[in-house]
Amino acid sequence: MSRILISMAATLLSVSAMAADVLPAWKGSASRDAIISFVDRVSTPGDDFVEPAQRIAVFDNDGTLWAEQPAYFQLLFAVDRVRQSAESHPEWKDRQPFKGVLEGDMKAALAGGEKALLELVMATHADMTTDQFEQAVRTWVLSARHPKTKVPYTAMVYQPMLEVLDYLRDNGFKTYIVSGGGVEFMRVFAEEVYGVPPEQVIGSSIKTEFEMRDDGPVLMRRPEIDFIDDKAGKPVGIHKFIGQRPLAAFGNSDGDLQMLQWTTAGAGPRLGVIVRHTDAEREWAYDRDSHIGKLDKALDEAPSRGWVVIDIQNDWAQVFPRLTY
């Protein structure tokens, strides 16, 4: 018995020592060790070994890889676009949701719910070529600043999650983003910020059509929804664009519930991880009652399904990257 206990203690010490090297922004915690233990199981020859071709990990973006407060960053992009384009649309000053945006009254702007949000998105994301949209996003990413921290939005990424992405890839995993956000919005910065190439980004989309012009062919973005990659749409998007069930899924809200359920229902070792926002001092604390990133049903299901719940306040030694400018 003593030999078994010594062996178990040695294993735990080994995992902790490894974690300090590969996940330095994490505190010593059960969630950190669970991630490392899972990766070790599926990448080491043995009963749970999984071939690299099957090592797929999917990540939500908003609230999982980068912050999502005080509003989804893509919505803030749309708001900035409305303000920039207002001079060309004098009718907006008397029409919601644009009137609220221009007056700085977001409560009034979004009082119309999903319909108002969709109207803002279509007015700022459609009726342009894919190249024009990409340039608009790229310009915004370089110039816009978060209203609270005053840093670029791409600096509002979670350092511990960047380390997890790198750690998984170093161990033969292919990492995908599976988000309710716009796929063409995220593809602009995903590779530079997360190391995830455009073809491994899955998200919501509007309809796009080929158009031949005098100066050559273009792809036009039309003001019509094509696919919503959220909630039950996430497993559908995974099946449609990846073609196999992931081994691991990381999310932070009820919008990720079905993705977590689908991933961890597969045979063999699986990992489901929820990022729970508990740190009001270093970022924001919210879950069940939040209008953004609501975490309720998924949190209730986590214990029975064996999902790992990351407590940001207690599990992360560092939240955001340390900026050098």
N, C-alpha and C positions, 0 to 999 in steps of 0.2 A: 504493500500500500504506500509506504514512504517513497518508493521509487516512482510510483505513478504521480504522487503529489509533486515530487521534485521535477518530474518531466513536464507536468502542467504549468508549474511556476516558471520553468525555463522558457516554455512556449510563450507565455504571457509577457515575460521580460523581453523576448525576442521581438514580438509584435510591437511593443511600446518603443523599443530602440529603433526599429525600422520606421515607425510612424514619425518619430522626431526628425528623421532624415528626409522622408519623402513628403510629409505633410506638416511643415514647420509652422504654418499659421493656425494649426489646431492645438487645442489643449488636450491633455491626456483624458480621453473619455471613451465610454462604451461605443458611441456612434462612430468615432474615428477608428477604433479597433475592429468594429464589425465590418467596415468597408475594406480595411486591409486584409482581414481574415478571409473575406469572400474572394477577393482578388487572388490571394494566395491559393485558395482551394481550387479555383477553376483554371489556374495557370501552372499548377504543379502536377506532374504526372501522378496519377492515382485514381481512385474511384470517381472523384468529382471533376476530373480534368475535362476541359472543353477546348476543342480545336479553335485556333485563332479566328477562323472564318465565321464561327458562331458567336464570337465575343462582341456583342453589340450592346452599347449603353446609350440610353436616350435621356435628354435633359430638357425640361421646361426652361424657358428663358426668364420671363418677368417674375421676379421674386425668388428665383432659384439660382440663376447665374448673375443677374444684376438686379438692382433695386427696382421697386415699382411704386414708390411713394414720392410725392403726394398724388400722382396719377401715373398711369402707364405712359412710358416715355414716348411711345409712338403717338399717343393722343396729344402730348405736348408738342410733338413735331407738327401735327395737324393744326394745332392752335397757332403756332408760329407762322405756318403757311397761310392761314386765314388772315392774320394781321398784315403779312407782307403783301397779300393780294387784294386787300380791301379797297384800294384806290381804283382798281379795275372793276369792282363790284359794288357800286354805290347802293344797290338794293339791299345789301347785307345789313346796313345800319338799322333797318327797320324789321328785320326778319330773323327769328330764332331758328337755329341755335347760334347763328353768326353774330347777332346783336349782342348776346351775352358775352361771347368771346371778345368782341371789340370793346365792350365796356368793362371787361375784367370781372364779369359776374358768371363764373363757371357753374354755379348752382342753377342759374336761370338757363344757361346754355344747354345743360344736360338734363333739364327737367323733363324733356321729351323722351328720356330713356334711350333704348336701343335705336329707335328711329332717328333721334337727334345725333347720336354718335355716328350712325351710318351715313347720315347726310354730311357731317363734317369730314369723314374719311373720303367719301366719294368726291367731294368738292376739292380736296387737296391731294388725292392720290390717283385720280383718273383723268381721262382726256389728255393724255400725253404719251410720249413713247417711253419704252422701258429705259432707254438711255437717259432721257430727260429726268425720269423719276430717280434713277440711280444717282445722277449728279446732284439733284435736290437734296437727297438724303445725305450724300457725302459732304456737301457744303454745310448742312445743319450739324452733322456730327462734329465737324471741325470747329464750328463757331459757337454753337449753343452751350449754355451752362445750366447746371441744375439749380433750381431756385433757392434751395437751402444751403447746399455745400459750395456752390459757385465753381464747381469743377466740371469738366466735360462729362457728358452722360456716359461715355465709354470708360470713365474712371470710377463709375459707380458700380463696378463689377465686384463680386465677392472673391477675395484672394483665396480663401480656403477651397472654393469650388474650382478656381483656376488650377489649383494644385491637384484636385481630384481628376480633372480632365487630363492633365499631363501624366498623372500616375497610371490611369487606366490605359492611355495610349502606350506608355512605356511597357505595359504588360500585355500588349497584343490586342487591346480593345479598339474598335472603331466607334467613335463618338458622334452622335447626332443631336441636333437641336430639334425638338418637337414642341412647337409653341403656338399659342393662339394668335400671336402677333403676325404681322404681314411678312410673308416669306421673302419678298423682294426688298423690304425694309431691312431685315436682319442680315441678308446675304451681303450687304454692302460692307459691314464691319465684322462679321462673324469670324472670318479667318484670321484677321489681324488681332482681334481681341481675344478670341477663344481657341484659335488654332483649328477651327472647324471649317472646312472648305464649303463653298456655296452649294455643291451637290449633296451635302450632308445636312442641309437645313430644310426642315419641313415646317410649313406654316400656313396661315390662311392666305387666300388669294382672291383677286378679282379677275374677271375674264380678260384675256389677252388675245388679240387678233393680228394676223399678218396683214400688212398693207403695203402695196407697191406704190412708191412715189416717183416723181421725176428724177430725184437724186438718189434713188435706190430703195431697197426694202426696209421697213421698220416693223416693230411690234408695238401695237397700240394698246394701252390700258383702258378698258371700258368701265363705265360706272355701273357694274353689275357683279354681284358676289358669285364666285366660282366654287370656293371650298372654305369651310370654317373648320380650322384645325384646333378645336377646343372640346373639352369634355369627351363625349362619346365619339367625337370626330378624331380624337388623337389615335386610338387604336386603328381606326380606319385608315388614317394617313400613314401610320407605320406599316400596315399591311400593303397599302397601295404603292408606297415609295421605297420601302426597305425590302419588303417581301419575306421577312422572317421575324419571329418574336424575339424581342431583346432579352438579354440576360439580366440587365439592370435598368432601373428607371428612377429618375430623380425629379421631384416636383415640390410644390409648396402650398398648393391650394386644392379646393374641391374640383377645380378645372382639370386637375391631373389625376383625379380618382380613377377614372376608367383606364387610363394608361398604366397606372400602378397595378390595378386589378388584372389587366390583360398580361402584363409582363410577368407578374409573380404567379400566375396560374399555370405557367408552363412547367413541363417536367424537368427534374434535375434542380441543381442549385440556382436560385434566383435572388435578386436583391431589389427591394423597394425602399426608397429613401425619401423622407419628407423634411424639408427645411422649415422649421418653425421660428417665426419672428418674435423673439422674446426680449430684445435688447433696445429699449427706448433711448438709451444714452448714446450708443454708438451708431444706431440707425433708427429703426422704428419697431414698436411692439404692437402686434395685431394678430388676430386669428378669427375667432368665431363670428364676431360682430362687424368685421370690416367690410366696406363696400368694394374694396380692392383686395384681391388675393384672399378671399374668405376661405378659411380652413376650419371645417366643421365635421362633415361626414367622413372625410379621409382620416382625420385625427381620431375619430371614434373607431374606425376600422383597423387602424394601425396595430394595436396590440394583438388582436386575434389573427391577423395576417402575417405577423412577424416583421412588419416594416420597421426600419430604423427611423427614429425621429431625432433630428438634429436640433438641439436647443442652442440658438446662436449665442445667447448670453453666457451659457456655461461651457459650450463646446468649442468656441472659436476664440483663439488668442488675438487674432487680428481679423477685422472685417473687410476693409477696403485696401487696395494696394497703397503702398507708401509712394506718394508722388515725388518726382525729382525736378519739378518745375514750379 
